[in-house]
């Protein structure tokens, strides 16, 4: 069980991305029944570490603190940093013993220097993706996504995508309830799928129609209905082609992918918080039957609905029901 988190920093560390990791893993939220973590910030030579914002940090822990960490995180740092060999070896050792290794934004370059991206799909901020691919040709760089889970190595894009990756790890380790609780405390969306686009590629067209936000709210309340793109386009007063294009512009994904993702999230919640049968969960989420639910749930979460309920359902701890 993940309980020990260490963050590796060097001179030039970006304070926002470091703050993301401190916010996600370094705060005591036990009053909300969230696990607490043994959290520390580490550096090759303990003492003063310069940030990219012109102020310094006093870091008390050295690389030895990484030896027992279940999660080692690397925030954004200058891409041309010279990272000590001992730090790179500590990252390799962490991955070799089964710890998860997480990078935020340009922290992926440190993972590349350590050889942890070789043969793995990964990402970074879209501005640096081409450089990452050029410097580490064995890495499979995807510039279009928020984060990539190539367990045990997880890489994320810029800034807020680091929070998404942290919440994703919490969801995998502790279930949707814990991840959602932490997200509420941080006032961020509880889950953005890693495959969501980092940014809108084209500016939204200047249309007289309203944003799709009201339609998305309505969809979230009616996931049990059979919904097709022509039906949704009619409700949005658009042609199906215009609707599909507008939907991708505003959400970064297709209507089908968005609906499937929302239905999987609802299924997670129902499996965790209720004793509804899998058949009933399939109907309530709009998948219609257990086989379809199992197909999409397993594809999204790498486990079956039944196995997920055994791990995270209310039957595991009576106090959760």
N, C-alpha and C positions, 0 to 999 in steps of 0.2 A: 504494500500500500504506500502510495506517495505521501511522504510526510516531511522530507528534508529537501530544501530548495536552496541552491547556491547560484549567485549571479557573478559572472566573470566580467570585470571592467579593466580597461587600460586607459592611458591618457587620450583625451579627445572624445570620451564617451558622451553620448547625447543624453542630456538630463531627462527629456520627456520620455524616451523609450526606457530608460532606467526606471523612471517613475512608474511607468506602466507595470513593470515587473514587481516593483515594491508594492504597488496598490493591489495587484492580483494575489500575491503570495505572502506579503509581509505584514498584513493587518490581521488582528485577532477578531474574528467574526463568530466566535464560539457562542455568543448570545443568540445567534440565529441558527444554531446547530450546524455550523460549517466547520469542517476540520481545521485545526490550526497547524501551521507549518513551522518547522525549525528553519528559519530564513536568515541568510547572511549574504553580504556583498563581499567579494574577494578580488584580489589583484596580485600579480606576480611579486611585487615588492610592497608590503603594507606601508601605509603612510599617505602622503598627499597624492591625489590623482586629479589631473586637470580635466575639466569638462569642455565641451564645444561651445558653451555659453559664456566662458570667461571666468568662471568661479571654480573653486577646488572642492574636492571631497576628501575627508579623512577616512580611509578604509583600513579597518583593523585586521582583517583576515587575509591570510596568504593562500597559496594554491592547495595547501594541505586540507583546507576546508572543503574542497571539491571531492575528496576521496570517498566520502560517505553519502553524498547527495544522490537522491533519487531523480532529481531534475536539475540539470545545469543549463542556465539561460545566458545568452549573450546578447546584450542590447546593441543598438546602432553605435558604430565607431567609425573613424575615418577609414576609407577603403584602402588607403596606402599605408596604414599602420604597420609597423614592424612588431609583430607579436612574438614574445619570447618563446623559444622552443619548448620550454618547460610547461608553458600554458597550453600550447597546442597538444603536447603529449598528455596533459591532464584531461583535455577534451576527448582524445582518442581512448584513454583509459576508461573514462566514464561510459562512453558508448560501448566499449568492449565488455564491460561488466554488467551491461543491461540497463544503465540509467538512460533516461530520456535526455536529449539535448535539443534545446529550443533557441532559435535565433529570431531577433526582431530587426526588420529592415536590413541595413548594411551589416549587421552582425553575421549575416550569411557568409560574408567574405572571410571571416575568421574561421567558420566551419569549413570553408573551402580550403583554407591554408592547412587545416588539420587533416584534410583528405576525407572528411565525413560526407561530402557531397558526391564523391565519385560513384557513378552508377545509380545515383538516387535522383528522383524527381524533387525539385525544390523551387523556391521563389524568393524574391526580394522586392524592394520598391521598384515599380516599373521603370523609373528613370535609370536604374543601375542594372537592369536585367541583362542587357546586351553585354555590358562589361563583365558581369559575373560569368556569363556563358563563355566569353572570350578567354578569361583568365583561368577558368576551370572547365576545359572542354569535355571532361568526362561527366560533368554534372548535367542533369536533364532539367534545364531552367524553364519554368513556365511563368511568363511575365504577366499573365492575365488574372491570376487568382489571389485571394486574400491570404491563404495559407495552404501549405502542403503537409499532410501527415504521412511521412515515409518512416513510420515508427521503427526505431526509436528516435529518429531525427525529424524534428518538426521545424519548418521554416515559415516565416510570415513576412508580409509586405510592410509598408510603412506605418508607423504610428499606431492608429487605432486598430489596425489588423493584428497587432501584437496582443491586444486584449481579446480579440476573437480567438486567437490561437490558444491563449491561456484558458479561456472559458471552454474551448473544445477539449483541452486536456482534462479539465475538471469534470466535464461531462463524461468522458471516457472512464475516469477513475472513480467518480463518486455518484454519477447519475445526474439526470436533468434537474432534479430538485435543488441540489447544491449549486449547480452552475447557474440556475435561474435566480437563486437567492443572492449569490454574489453579484450577478448582473444588476439586479434591482438595487443593491447597495451602491453600485458604481454608476447607476442611472445610465446604463447602456443596453442595447438590444440583447436579449438573452442568447440568441444564437444566429450568427450569419454563416451560411454554408461556406466552406473553404473555397469551393469552386466559383463563388460569386465574383464578378469582375471587380478589379481594383478601382476603376473609374469609368465614367460614362464616356465612350469613345467620341460621340458626336454631341454637339449642343442640342438641347431639347428644342424641337420646332416651336415657333411662336404660334400656338393655336389658341382659338377662343375657348376651346373645351377646357374643363377643369383638369387638374392633375388626376391620376388614377388612384390617389390615396383613398378616396371614399369607396371605390370599387374594391380595393384590397381589404379595407376594413370589413366590407360586406362579405367578401369571400371567406375571411377568417371566421365569420360567424355561421357560414353555411357549407362547411367542408364536406358534410355528409351527402350533399347533392351531387348527382352526376352533372358535370360542368364541361362544356365544350368551348373551344375558341369562338365559333360563330355565335353561341349564346352570350358569351361574355362581351364580344364586340357589339352585339345588339344592345346589351345593357349599357355599354359605354358610348353608344351612338356613333360608332365608327364602323368602317368596313373591316372584315377580318384581317386583311393585309396591313392596314394602317394600325389596327389595334395591336397586332403582334409586334410591329416595329416600335410603336410607342411603349409597349410593355417592356421590351428589352431595353429601351433607352432609359426608362425610369427605374428598373429593378436590376438590370444587368443579367437577366436570365429570361427564359421563355415562360409563357403561362403554364405549360405542362410541368416544367421543372419546379416552378414556384409552388404550384399546388401540391405536387408530390412531396416537396420539402416540408410544407406546412402540415400536411397530413401525417408525415412521419413524426413531426414534433408533437402533434396532438396524440398520436398513438403512444409515444413515450410517456406522456403525462398520464394517460388513462391506464397504461400498464403499471406505472409506478403508484398511482394514487387511488385506484379503484380495484374492485374484484370482478369487473366485467369479464366475461369470457372473451377469448380471442376472436370468436365469431362476432360478438357484439362490438368489440373494438373495431373490427374491420368495417362493420356497417356504419358506426359512428364517425369514422374518419373518412368515409367516402371511397374506401378501397373495395367495398362490396362483399368480398369473401376472404377467408383466411389465407388462401393460396396467394392472392394478389398482395395482401398485406405482408405476408412473409417474404415475397419476392422483393418488394421495395424496401422493407425494413432491413432485411439482411444486406441488401446492396448498399444502403446508406450507413448502417451501423456495424456491419460485419458480425452480426449475431442475430439469432432468431427472436421473434417476440416472446416466445416461451422462456428462452434463456435470459433475455433481458429482464423479464418479470422476476425470475428466480434470483437474479443478482440485485435488482434495485426496487422490486415491488414492495408493497406495504406489508406483505406477509413475512418479509425478512426481519422487520422490526415492528412489533405491534404498536409502538408509540407513534409510528408514522401514519397509521390509518386514521 
